[in-house]
Amino acid sequence: MRADAARRRAALIRAARHLFALHGSDIALDAVAEAADVGIATLYRNFSSRAALAEEVALAILDDVHAAADEALEGMAQDPQAAWHEYVRRLVQLDVGALSAALTEHLTDDMSAHVRVAQAETLTGVGDLLGAARAAGLVRQDLEPLDLVLGIGLITRPLPEPVARDVPDLVPRMVDIVLAGMRPGVAGPGPDGTSRPEVARRAAVARLAEQPCVWLTTLRPDGSPHVTPVWFLLDGDTFWIASSTVNVKVANLERDPRVAIAVDGSGARPVVAEGHAHVDRDIHAHASLLARFAAKYDGWDAADERQDGPRVMVEVRVDRWLLRPDARA
């Protein structure tokens, strides 16, 4: 494609993206061509149908959402809260409302493989960022990547002119409310009818995930306990621990996977669990967990072998909570 043709195509996508966000994707294609400063024939030479144009809009926004998530994930190591809040506000600026319109009105029933792949890759990237935000205590456990992206799209769709005039700061206020509502520990049933006890349990697990360390007990060859404090991540009933292969606990776990984990709640909410561990020697296969460790522990590289040799990722699945994180004191 010639450079001038590529510029016209890019201008059409930018114009459609902007107008879809303002008016929805049913806007007249003549208006899109006019906004791009080209003729309608040029539009149809580039896009055979409205659905084809909507697909390119979706791909462009998915690419930007993914890139912004990757950038925010890097920033989590320095200042998790600032990076997370900046990402959410960046979604507002990316015309995500146009994405929801394009996908739901034209692509849902006949989405191309290209869009499906791009959507899956983008949601994976957003999921990695959400994992780091959970580890930093910034978001609740039940927030899914698609919830976030489409939710921001819905609250940032253009307002009727009288409303926009009378309440000019409504969208920023709504974004602040959403940010507050995504934090762990928010009370009330979820949109799926989640019970208050379940909401309380999730909030308690999120508080537990914010603790700096847990006490891990493994078994020596003679059956005696070996107790050591460890840094950790928590996903529901699964703890993740990174360690060196030279540590006693790793040798113990590879011989006997039974473990106990305890958290000192300073007398108010102690937590004790029993479970089984699996040692994965390919720690680099856990890129999203490594990013979350870095976010939670001030940039710590859990895979760094320079100090104590090869590293492993330990997965501990809880079989039984002896003292649950949501138990009353």
C-alpha positions as CSV (number, residue, x, y, z in Angstrom):
1,M,0.0,0.0,0.0
2,R,1.3,3.4,-1.0
3,A,2.1,5.9,1.8
4,D,-0.7,8.3,0.9
5,A,-3.2,5.4,0.7
6,A,-2.0,4.2,4.1
7,R,-2.5,7.7,5.6
8,R,-6.0,7.9,4.2
9,R,-6.9,4.5,5.7
10,A,-5.5,5.4,9.1
11,A,-7.4,8.7,8.9
12,L,-10.7,6.8,8.3
13,I,-10.0,4.5,11.3
14,R,-9.3,7.5,13.5
15,A,-12.4,9.3,12.4
16,A,-14.6,6.2,12.8
17,R,-13.2,5.6,16.2
18,H,-14.0,9.1,17.3
19,L,-17.5,9.1,15.8
20,F,-18.4,5.7,17.1
21,A,-17.5,6.8,20.6
22,L,-19.6,10.0,20.2
23,H,-22.7,8.6,18.3
24,G,-22.4,4.8,18.2
25,S,-21.4,2.7,15.3
26,D,-24.6,3.2,13.3
27,I,-23.5,6.7,12.3
28,A,-23.7,7.5,8.6
29,L,-20.5,6.4,6.8
30,D,-20.6,9.6,4.8
31,A,-20.0,11.4,8.1
32,V,-17.0,9.2,8.7
33,A,-15.6,9.9,5.3
34,E,-16.2,13.6,5.7
35,A,-14.4,13.7,9.1
36,A,-11.4,11.9,7.5
37,D,-11.4,14.4,4.7
38,V,-11.9,11.8,2.0
39,G,-14.7,10.8,-0.3
40,I,-17.2,8.0,0.4
41,A,-15.7,6.0,-2.5
42,T,-12.3,6.0,-0.8
43,L,-14.0,4.7,2.4
44,Y,-15.5,1.8,0.4
45,R,-12.3,1.0,-1.4
46,N,-10.7,0.5,2.1
47,F,-13.7,-1.1,3.9
48,S,-16.2,-3.2,2.1
49,S,-18.9,-2.8,4.8
50,R,-19.7,-1.1,8.1
51,A,-18.7,-4.3,9.8
52,A,-15.3,-4.3,8.2
53,L,-14.7,-0.7,9.4
54,A,-16.0,-1.6,12.9
55,E,-13.5,-4.5,13.0
56,E,-10.6,-2.2,12.3
57,V,-11.8,0.2,15.0
58,A,-12.0,-2.7,17.4
59,L,-8.5,-3.9,16.5
60,A,-7.0,-0.4,16.9
61,I,-8.5,0.1,20.3
62,L,-7.6,-3.4,21.5
63,D,-4.0,-2.7,20.5
64,D,-4.0,0.5,22.5
65,V,-5.6,-1.1,25.5
66,H,-3.1,-3.9,25.5
67,A,-0.1,-1.5,25.1
68,A,-1.4,0.6,28.0
69,A,-1.8,-2.4,30.2
70,D,1.8,-3.5,29.5
71,E,3.1,0.0,30.3
72,A,1.1,0.1,33.5
73,L,2.4,-3.3,34.5
74,E,5.9,-2.0,34.3
75,G,4.9,1.0,36.4
76,M,3.5,-1.2,39.1
77,A,7.0,-2.0,40.4
78,Q,7.6,1.7,41.2
79,D,4.2,3.0,42.4
80,P,1.3,0.5,42.1
81,Q,-1.5,2.8,43.0
82,A,-0.4,5.6,40.6
83,A,0.2,3.1,37.8
84,W,-3.2,1.4,38.3
85,H,-5.2,4.7,38.6
86,E,-3.4,6.1,35.5
87,Y,-4.3,2.9,33.5
88,V,-8.0,3.2,34.4
89,R,-8.0,6.9,33.4
90,R,-6.1,6.0,30.2
91,L,-9.0,3.6,29.3
92,V,-11.3,6.6,29.5
93,Q,-9.1,8.4,27.0
94,L,-8.9,5.5,24.6
95,D,-12.5,5.6,23.4
96,V,-13.3,2.3,24.9
97,G,-17.0,3.1,24.5
98,A,-16.4,2.8,20.8
99,L,-15.0,-0.7,21.3
100,S,-18.0,-1.8,23.2
101,A,-20.3,-0.3,20.5
102,A,-18.3,-1.9,17.6
103,L,-18.1,-5.3,19.2
104,T,-21.7,-5.6,20.5
105,E,-23.5,-4.0,17.6
106,H,-21.7,-5.4,14.6
107,L,-19.1,-8.1,15.5
108,T,-20.5,-10.2,18.3
109,D,-22.2,-12.7,16.1
110,D,-19.6,-12.8,13.3
111,M,-16.3,-11.8,14.9
112,S,-13.3,-12.7,12.8
113,A,-10.5,-14.9,14.0
114,H,-8.2,-11.8,13.8
115,V,-10.4,-9.9,16.3
116,R,-10.9,-12.9,18.5
117,V,-7.1,-13.4,18.8
118,A,-6.5,-9.7,19.4
119,Q,-9.3,-9.7,22.1
120,A,-7.9,-12.8,23.8
121,E,-4.3,-11.3,23.8
122,T,-5.5,-8.0,25.1
123,L,-7.6,-9.5,27.9
124,T,-4.6,-11.6,28.9
125,G,-2.5,-8.5,29.2
126,V,-5.2,-6.7,31.2
127,G,-5.5,-9.9,33.4
128,D,-1.7,-9.7,34.2
129,L,-2.1,-6.1,35.2
130,L,-5.2,-7.0,37.4
131,G,-3.1,-9.7,39.0
132,A,-0.5,-7.2,40.0
133,A,-3.1,-4.7,41.2
134,R,-4.7,-7.5,43.3
135,A,-1.3,-8.3,44.9
136,A,-0.9,-4.6,45.7
137,G,-4.4,-4.6,47.4
138,L,-5.9,-2.2,44.8
139,V,-8.7,-4.4,43.3
140,R,-11.1,-7.0,44.5
141,Q,-10.6,-10.7,43.6
142,D,-13.7,-11.0,41.4
143,L,-12.9,-8.3,38.9
144,E,-12.4,-9.8,35.5
145,P,-10.5,-8.1,32.6
146,L,-13.7,-7.9,30.4
147,D,-15.6,-6.4,33.3
148,L,-13.1,-3.6,33.5
149,V,-12.7,-2.8,29.9
150,L,-16.4,-2.8,29.0
151,G,-17.4,-1.3,32.3
152,I,-15.3,1.8,31.6
153,G,-16.7,1.9,28.1
154,L,-20.2,2.0,29.4
155,I,-19.7,4.8,31.9
156,T,-17.7,6.9,29.4
157,R,-20.2,6.8,26.5
158,P,-21.2,10.3,25.4
159,L,-23.9,12.0,27.5
160,P,-26.9,13.9,26.1
161,E,-26.0,17.5,25.6
162,P,-28.2,18.9,28.4
163,V,-26.7,16.4,30.9
164,A,-23.1,17.1,29.8
165,R,-23.8,20.8,30.1
166,D,-25.4,20.7,33.6
167,V,-23.0,18.0,35.0
168,P,-19.6,18.6,33.2
169,D,-17.6,16.6,35.7
170,L,-19.9,13.5,35.8
171,V,-17.5,11.1,33.9
172,P,-14.5,11.9,36.1
173,R,-16.6,11.5,39.2
174,M,-18.0,8.1,37.9
175,V,-14.4,7.0,37.3
176,D,-13.5,7.8,40.9
177,I,-16.5,5.9,42.1
178,V,-15.6,2.9,40.0
179,L,-12.0,3.0,41.3
180,A,-13.3,3.0,44.9
181,G,-15.7,0.2,44.2
182,M,-13.0,-2.0,42.7
183,R,-11.0,-1.9,45.9
184,P,-11.0,-5.0,48.2
185,G,-13.4,-5.1,51.1
186,V,-16.3,-3.2,49.4
187,A,-19.5,-4.5,51.1
188,G,-22.7,-5.6,49.4
189,P,-23.8,-8.4,47.1
190,G,-22.2,-8.5,43.6
191,P,-24.2,-8.1,40.4
192,D,-24.5,-11.9,40.1
193,G,-26.3,-12.0,43.5
194,T,-23.2,-13.0,45.5
195,S,-24.2,-13.3,49.1
196,R,-22.8,-11.0,51.8
197,P,-20.9,-13.8,53.5
198,E,-19.2,-14.6,50.2
199,V,-18.4,-10.9,49.7
200,A,-17.0,-10.8,53.2
201,R,-14.9,-14.0,52.5
202,R,-13.5,-12.5,49.3
203,A,-12.6,-9.3,51.1
204,A,-10.9,-11.2,53.9
205,V,-8.9,-13.2,51.4
206,A,-7.9,-9.9,49.7
207,R,-6.7,-8.6,53.1
208,L,-4.7,-11.7,53.7
209,A,-3.1,-11.3,50.3
210,E,-1.8,-7.9,51.4
211,Q,0.2,-9.4,54.3
212,P,3.9,-9.2,53.8
213,C,4.7,-12.8,54.6
214,V,3.3,-16.1,55.9
215,W,5.0,-18.8,58.0
216,L,5.5,-22.0,55.9
217,T,5.9,-25.3,57.7
218,T,7.4,-28.3,55.8
219,L,8.6,-31.7,57.0
220,R,12.2,-32.8,57.3
221,P,13.2,-36.4,56.5
222,D,12.8,-37.4,60.2
223,G,9.2,-35.9,60.2
224,S,10.2,-32.9,62.4
225,P,8.8,-29.5,61.3
226,H,10.8,-26.9,59.4
227,V,9.3,-23.4,59.8
228,T,10.3,-20.4,57.8
229,P,8.8,-17.0,56.8
230,V,8.2,-16.5,53.1
231,W,7.0,-13.9,50.7
232,F,3.9,-15.0,48.9
233,L,1.0,-14.3,46.5
234,L,-2.6,-15.5,47.1
235,D,-5.2,-16.5,44.5
236,G,-8.3,-17.7,46.4
237,D,-7.2,-21.0,48.0
238,T,-3.8,-21.1,46.3
239,F,-0.6,-19.6,47.7
240,W,2.4,-18.9,45.4
241,I,6.0,-18.9,46.8
242,A,9.2,-18.3,44.9
243,S,12.4,-19.9,46.4
244,S,15.9,-21.0,45.6
245,T,16.6,-24.7,45.0
246,V,19.3,-24.6,47.8
247,N,16.7,-23.8,50.5
248,V,15.7,-26.6,52.9
249,K,12.0,-26.1,52.3
250,V,12.3,-26.9,48.6
251,A,14.1,-30.2,49.3
252,N,11.4,-31.0,51.9
253,L,8.6,-30.2,49.5
254,E,10.0,-32.4,46.7
255,R,10.1,-35.3,49.1
256,D,6.9,-34.7,51.0
257,P,4.4,-32.1,49.6
258,R,2.4,-31.7,52.8
259,V,2.5,-28.2,54.3
260,A,1.0,-25.9,56.8
261,I,0.7,-22.1,56.4
262,A,0.1,-19.6,59.2
263,V,-0.4,-15.8,59.3
264,D,-0.1,-13.9,62.6
265,G,-3.0,-11.5,62.5
266,S,-1.6,-9.6,65.5
267,G,-4.1,-11.4,67.7
268,A,-7.1,-10.2,65.8
269,R,-7.4,-12.5,62.8
270,P,-4.8,-15.3,62.8
271,V,-5.0,-17.7,59.8
272,V,-3.9,-21.3,59.6
273,A,-4.2,-23.6,56.6
274,E,-3.1,-27.1,55.6
275,G,-2.4,-28.1,52.0
276,H,-0.1,-29.8,49.4
277,A,2.6,-28.1,47.4
278,H,3.9,-28.6,43.9
279,V,7.4,-27.4,42.9
280,D,7.8,-26.1,39.4
281,R,11.5,-25.7,38.4
282,D,10.6,-23.6,35.3
283,I,10.0,-20.4,37.2
284,H,10.1,-18.3,34.0
285,A,6.9,-20.1,32.9
286,H,5.1,-17.9,35.5
287,A,5.6,-14.4,34.0
288,S,2.4,-12.9,35.4
289,L,3.3,-14.2,38.9
290,L,6.8,-12.7,38.6
291,A,5.3,-9.4,37.7
292,R,3.0,-9.6,40.7
293,F,5.9,-10.4,43.0
294,A,7.7,-7.4,41.7
295,A,4.6,-5.2,42.2
296,K,4.0,-6.4,45.8
297,Y,7.7,-6.4,46.9
298,D,9.1,-3.1,45.6
299,G,10.5,-4.5,42.3
300,W,11.9,-7.8,43.6
301,D,12.9,-10.1,40.9
302,A,11.7,-13.5,42.1
303,A,13.6,-15.3,39.3
304,D,17.0,-13.7,39.9
305,E,19.6,-16.5,40.2
306,R,22.6,-14.3,40.9
307,Q,22.5,-14.6,44.7
308,D,21.4,-18.1,45.5
309,G,21.3,-20.0,42.3
310,P,18.3,-21.6,40.4
311,R,14.9,-20.5,41.4
312,V,11.6,-22.4,41.5
313,M,7.9,-21.5,41.8
314,V,6.0,-23.3,44.6
315,E,2.2,-23.7,44.3
316,V,0.4,-24.5,47.6
317,R,-3.2,-25.5,47.3
318,V,-5.1,-25.3,50.5
319,D,-6.9,-28.5,51.5
320,R,-8.3,-27.2,54.7
321,W,-8.5,-23.9,56.5
322,L,-8.1,-24.5,60.2
323,L,-8.6,-20.8,61.0
324,R,-10.2,-19.1,58.0
325,P,-9.3,-15.6,56.9
326,D,-13.0,-14.5,57.3
327,A,-13.4,-16.1,60.7
328,R,-14.6,-13.8,63.4
329,A,-12.3,-13.0,66.2
